[in-house]
Amino acid sequence: MAKSIGEFEGKMVGRYGDRVAYLWKRRQCFRAHVAHIAYPNTPSQKSERDWFVSMVRFASKATSALKLGLRESADQAQMSEGNYFVRQNKPAFHNEEGAVRIDYPSLTIAEGPAADVYFAKPRFEDGEVVVVPFEKNAHLLRPSSDDKVYLYFYNADLAEGFLSAPVLRRSKVVQVRLPQSWSGSEVHIYGFVVDRAGRSSTSTYVGAGRVNCMEENGSFVPVNKGWQDFVNLAEYSQGVPPAALGDKASPAVCREEESSDPPPDVP
């Protein structure tokens, strides 16, 4: 049975006939009361549940970013930031042959009127370090140099999220060291701005890459033990002993399965 909260407010919580009354963000809300929920375990129902769960799972990993980027829009829509994310990003989650594919560049994790910035291509460097330069948006006049710029990283292999500490707009670069456990994983990067009034810009898909891997002609090349032994041997054949190479011989090692093939012969 429903009950009133407060002497004169008239707010209610609990079941009231076929409705359930509750408070959300100090608002009076109602939802339908369902006596029995069918749970058919058909392939189509399972596929539909997997599709929905994938959206909720992504939102749960991005909570810190969504609270900054979608707070105002979600509040206007009278829903949580996670629910607003799911509503806005349904077209980016595709259920294909029993597997859910995410169109990462299409995802929106921030939305608002704040002045954005132009993000350059991310650089993946040694030691799980990612560097993203950015510049002022020339089409926007007088944005504050004190606005805060954030990057959100999503690890597609581990299904984990990471929000960077903010840097000021005048810094013109964000440098982040990601968790060591992310070495070798594919990450997708999103950037957005939060101004002094707490308003967010619409997020930008900055790009993707593999953490702590060498970059060659735009592609990320994993270095396994067999190939590294070949590099060491080649350097030694030119008069540089392997012991003298130190860490310079292996600037970035991805967590890939070690090749069972022997290194190629060196003439």
N, C-alpha and C positions, 0 to 999 in steps of 0.2 A: 504494500500500500504506500502511496505517496505521502510525503509529509512536507510541511512548510518550514523554511529556514528563515528565522527572523520574525519579529512580531508584525511588522507592517510591510515588509518587502514583497511578500507573496511569492517568493521563489520556492521551487519544489524539487525534491529528489525522490527517486523510487518509482515503482510501477503504479500506473494509473490507468486501469482498464487494459486496452491493447497498446498502450504507450508507456515508455520509460522516460521519466523526467530526470535530468542531470544538469550540473553546472560545468561549463567549460570556459575558462578565462573570464569568470564572473558573469557569463551569459547564461540565460535560461535556455536549455535545449531539450528536445524530445526525439526519441527514436522509437521505431516500432518494436513491439515485443513479439518474438518468434518462439512459439512453444516447442517446436521441433525443427531441427535443421537436418535436412537430408544430406548425406555425405557419400554419394555414389562414387565408386572408385573405378570409373570407366576411363579408357585411355584419353578421351577428349577432356574429361574433367581433370585428370592428372596434368594434362598439358596446359590447361587453363590455369591451374593452381601454380605450376612451375613458372609460368609467365608472370603471374602476379607476385609470387615470392621473390623473383629476381629483381623486380622493381623495389620492393620493400627492403630487400637486403642491401641494395646499393644505397638507398636513402638512409638506412641505419648506419652505414659506414661513413656517410657524409654529413652526419648530424651537425658537427661544429661549423661546417661551411654553409649548410642550409640555414642555420639560425642567423647567420650574418647576411646571406644573400637573398633569402626568400621571406624574411620576417615580415616586412611591410606588405608584400603581396598576399602572403598567407593570412595575415591579420584582416586584410580587406575582404578576403574570401571566406573568413570565419572558419578556418581550418588550420590544422597543424602544418608546420613547414614540410614534414615528411609526406603528408597526404597531398599537399599542394604539388610537391615534386612529382609524385606518382601521377597526378592528374595531368600535369603539363608534359610529361615525358613518355606517355604511353606509346606514341608512334615510334620511339627510338628503340623499343624492345620488340624483337621479332621472334616468334615461335616457329622454328623451321625443323620439321622432321623430328620432333621430340626434344630438340635442343633450343635454348634461348640464345639468340645472337643480339648483342648490344651495339647499336650505332653510336659509338662514343662521341664523334664530332657533333652529333645532333643534340646531345644532352644539354640542358640548361640547369645550372646549379645556383644561379644568381639572376635577379631580375629587378630593375629599378631605373630611376632617372639620373643617377649620379654620372658624372663625366668619366668615361672610360679612358684607357690608354691603348697604344699599339704595342702588342707583345711580339718580340722577335722570336726566331726559331730557338728552341731550347738546346743548350749544349750539355751533353752528358760527359762528365769528367771522371777522373780516378777517385776512388774512395767514396762512392755513392753520392758524389756532389753533382748537383744540377744547377746551371746558371741560365737565367732568363732575363735578357735586357728588355727594356721597354722605353717608349717615348710618349710625349704628350700627344693627344689627339688634336691635330691642327684645326679641325672643324669646330672645336669647342672653345669658347672664349673664357679666359680667366678661371680655370679650375684651380683649386687651392693646392699649393705645394705640400700642404700638411695632410692631404687625404691619404688613406692607407691602402696599400696594394697587397693583395693576398694571392697565393697560388694553392690550388688543391690538387693533390696527386692521388690517382686511383690505381692500385696494383691489381691488374687483371688476372694475374696468375694466382695470387694469394687472396684475392677479394678483400683487400684492406685499403683504408683511406688515410691520408695524412694532410693536414692543413698547415701551411707555413706560418711562421710568425710574420706580422705585418711589417712592411717597409714604407717609408714616406714616398709620395709621388716624386719628389725631387731627387730621390736616390737613383732612379733610372736603371736599377738592376736588382733582381732578387737572386740570392745565392742560398741554396738549401742543401743540407746534408741529410739524406734519407736514411732510414734504418738499415743496418748492416744486413739484416735478413732479407732485404729487398734486392741484394746484389744478383744480377742476371735476370731479374723479372721485368716484364713489360709494364710500363706505366703510362697513363694518360694524364695530361696536365690541363687544368682550367685556371684562368685568371679573372679576377674582378677587383673592383675598387669600392671602398666604403668611405663616404665623405664625412665631414665633421658633424653633419646633422644625423649621421647614422643610416643614411640612405645608400643603397647598393647600386652599382652599375649592372648592366646585363653581362653575364659571364662570356668569356671568349675561350674557345678551344685552342690552346696554345700549341699542342702537338703531342707526339708520343715517342717513346724510345725505350731502350733496354738499359737498365741501371748498371753502371760500372763496366761498360763494354767499350772496346775501341770502335771508333767510327771511321768508315772508309767509303768515300764517295757517296755519302748519304745513307749507307746501310750499316747496320750494327753487326760486327763480325765476332762470334764467340771464339774464345781461345781455349782449346782443350790441352791436356797435358802432352799429348803426342805432338801437336803442332809447336808447343812451346819448347819441347826438347829439340825439335828441328831448328828453331830459331837460335837456341843456345849453341848448338853444334855449328851452325853456319857462322855465327860470330867468332867461335873459337878457331874455325878454319882460316879466319882473316887475322889471327894473331891476338884475339882478345879472349882470355880464359873465361869460362862461364862464371867462376867465383867473383870475377871483377865486375860482372854485369850488375849484380845485385837486383834491386827491384826494377831497374830500368828495362830489364828484359821482358818483364810481364806487367805492363802498365795497367791492364785491366783484365781480370779473369772472370768470365761468366760462369754461373753454376749450371753448366751443361753436363750431360753424361760424358764421361771420358771415352774417347775413341778407342776401340779395340784394335784398330789398324795401326801398324808400326809407322813411325815417321818416314817420309820418303828418303831414299838414299841421297846422300850428298856427294857429288863428284869430287 
